[in-house]
Amino acid sequence: MLIGIDSFVSTVTDPVTGVDVSPVDRVQHLLEEVERADQVGLDTYGIGEHHRPEYMDSAPAVLLAAAAARTRTIRLNSAVTVLSAADPVRVFQEFATLDLISHGRIDLVVGRGSFTEAFPLFGLDLKDYDTLFAEKLELLLQIRGQERVTWSGRHRPPLTGQGVYPRPLQAQLPIWVGVGGTPQSFVRAGLLGLPLMVAIIGGEPARFRPLVDLYREAGAQAGHDPDQLKVGLHCFGFVGDTSQQAADDFYPGWAQMFTKIGRERGFGPPSRAQYDAMCAPDGAFLIGDPATVAAKALRIHQDLGGVHRLSLQMTNVRLAHDNLLHGIELLGTGVAPIVREALG
């Protein structure tokens, strides 16, 4: 199991001073976080894509390029690239270039996004939510497979044999599909034989087993090698010296974020009791001391029939930078060795 971190580069209010971290400092903090993850031996670091005022990740390829120049071994990825609102040609060019900068350490995770701001921002109609993604994924995969592309569709002018450059260092740029909870998304990834990144932001991870099985069954029926059908998870997580301290440090920012989202989507603010339930052994949050987080990671691995990659969403709008760096260090030096030893 590869263990890493995903970041949405959220704006941060320092919990001690109450002062908002400036955009310049927040981006520098992000790069320090990626460097620390690389130094402590974590496997992956992902940067999301949002077009909202509380996040600074609207241009993830630029941030990943800066991270690639400051790291040595850690794999870097999007988390996720909102392919529905992007040009697949440009996405491929950006990530192929990133692959060259990083000497072959790039993965591309594509999805439809959990927010809708990108659609009106780029002049797209939300009613095309599904067809945009399906068509653009088809084109992206064709570009990955051949330098010169002949293609036509509904949402983009046709290609008539043009070349798409540069080509990546890796023989085939890894493309993962990021999904939420719809069976159709799991089946599509399986039929295409693409690795799967599942966002689990609540409930019990074990309840995703039928969907993961559906993905694997679809892939097998399409004739894909089982080793090709990798499953990754994106979950909230944070590591502290004690489980109580980790939970207390992470809660204020988590509650603030979901209170805001709740107002937008018409549901009530979250409670500490709900949060604590998610931190419990059956819950979706990997929050606690290193032994607790490692034990939950191993349990989820077993419950889902094998997890290839586990990425913790550790960024938080009210978490001190030093606390986050310490949490990253504990994930790399405390959690990862336990998991690696247990899984061989």
Buried (B, 14 or more C-beta within 10 A) or exposed (E): BBBBBBBBBBBBBEBEEEEEBEEEEBBBBBBBBBBBBBBBBBBBBBBBBBBBEBBBBBEBBBBBBBBBEEBEEBBBBBBBBBBBBBBBBEBBBBBBBBBBBBEEBBBBBBBBBBBBBBBEEEEBEEEBBEBBBBBBBBBBBBBBEEEEBEBEBEBBEEBEEEEBEEBBBBEEBBBBBBBBBEEEBBBBBBBBBBBBBBBBBBBBBBEBEEBBBBBBBBBEEEEBEEEEBBBBBBBBBBBBEEBEBBBEBBBBBBBBBBEBBEEEEEEEEBEEEEBBBBBEEBBBBBBBBBEBBBBBBBBBBEBBEBBBBBBBBBBBBBBBBEBBBBBBBBBBBBBBBBBBEEEE
